[in-house]
């Protein structure tokens, strides 16, 4: 799979506008999804299981990259684009 890389860099961290404009509640569910499926955002504190936040920082980005690599989504850029959303929406199939 190829994911369109449309993530500009801000302070050394790639960000994606589609992610940034989503509702805050969706962001927290994204961390929950990553944590639940073994791609821990953080082991303790903010972002850890049960302590998910609405922030898309370096740890959330790194967890999303690990998820994309395991799913064969390329490039594994941390961009939550259409291929990643589709993959998750289909239950990883």
C-alpha positions as CSV (number, residue, x, y, z in Angstrom):
1,X,0.0,0.0,0.0
2,X,1.2,3.5,-0.6
3,X,0.1,6.4,1.6
4,X,0.2,9.8,0.0
5,X,2.7,11.8,2.0
6,X,1.2,15.2,2.5
7,X,2.7,16.1,5.9
8,X,4.5,19.4,6.2
9,X,7.2,19.6,8.8
10,X,6.8,21.9,11.8
11,X,9.6,22.1,14.4
12,X,11.1,18.9,13.0
13,X,7.8,17.0,13.4
14,X,5.5,16.0,10.5
15,X,1.9,17.1,10.9
16,X,-1.1,16.5,8.7
17,X,-3.8,19.0,8.1
18,X,-6.6,16.4,8.0
19,X,-5.5,15.2,11.4
20,X,-5.3,18.7,12.8
21,X,-8.8,19.7,11.7
22,X,-10.6,16.6,13.1
23,X,-12.7,16.9,16.3
24,X,-10.8,16.7,19.6
25,X,-12.7,13.6,20.7
26,X,-11.5,11.7,17.6
27,X,-7.9,12.4,18.6
28,X,-8.3,10.8,22.0
29,X,-9.9,7.7,20.4
30,X,-6.9,7.5,18.1
31,X,-4.5,7.2,21.0
32,X,-6.8,4.6,22.5
33,X,-6.8,2.6,19.3
34,X,-3.0,2.7,19.1
35,X,-2.6,1.8,22.8
36,X,-5.2,-1.0,22.6
37,X,-3.6,-2.6,19.6
38,X,-0.1,-2.7,21.1
39,X,1.4,0.5,19.7
40,X,1.8,2.3,23.0
41,X,1.9,6.0,22.8
42,X,3.5,6.1,26.3
43,X,4.0,3.6,29.0
44,X,3.1,6.0,31.8
45,X,1.6,9.4,32.2
46,X,-0.2,11.3,29.4
47,X,-0.9,9.2,26.4
48,X,-0.5,5.9,28.3
49,X,-3.4,3.4,28.4
50,X,-6.2,4.9,30.3
51,X,-4.6,8.4,30.1
52,X,-5.1,9.2,26.5
53,X,-5.0,12.8,25.5
54,X,-6.1,14.9,22.5
55,X,-2.5,16.0,21.7
56,X,-0.8,14.7,18.6
57,X,2.8,15.0,19.7
58,X,6.0,13.1,19.0
59,X,4.9,10.0,20.9
60,X,1.6,9.7,19.1
61,X,3.4,10.2,15.8
62,X,6.0,7.5,16.6
63,X,3.2,5.1,17.6
64,X,1.3,5.8,14.4
65,X,4.5,5.2,12.4
66,X,5.0,1.8,14.1
67,X,1.4,0.9,13.4
68,X,1.8,1.8,9.7
69,X,5.0,-0.2,9.4
70,X,3.4,-3.3,10.9
71,X,0.4,-2.9,8.5
72,X,2.5,-2.5,5.4
73,X,1.3,1.1,4.8
74,X,4.0,3.0,2.9
75,X,5.5,5.3,3.5
76,X,5.1,4.9,7.2
77,X,5.2,8.7,7.7
78,X,2.9,9.2,10.6
79,X,0.4,10.9,8.3
80,X,-3.2,9.7,9.1
81,X,-4.2,9.7,5.5
82,X,-6.9,7.8,3.5
83,X,-5.0,4.5,3.4
84,X,-4.4,4.4,7.1
85,X,-8.0,5.5,7.8
86,X,-9.3,2.8,5.4
87,X,-7.1,0.1,6.9
88,X,-8.4,0.9,10.4
89,X,-12.0,1.2,9.2
90,X,-11.9,-2.3,7.7
91,X,-10.6,-3.8,10.9
92,X,-7.0,-4.2,9.6
93,X,-7.9,-6.2,6.5
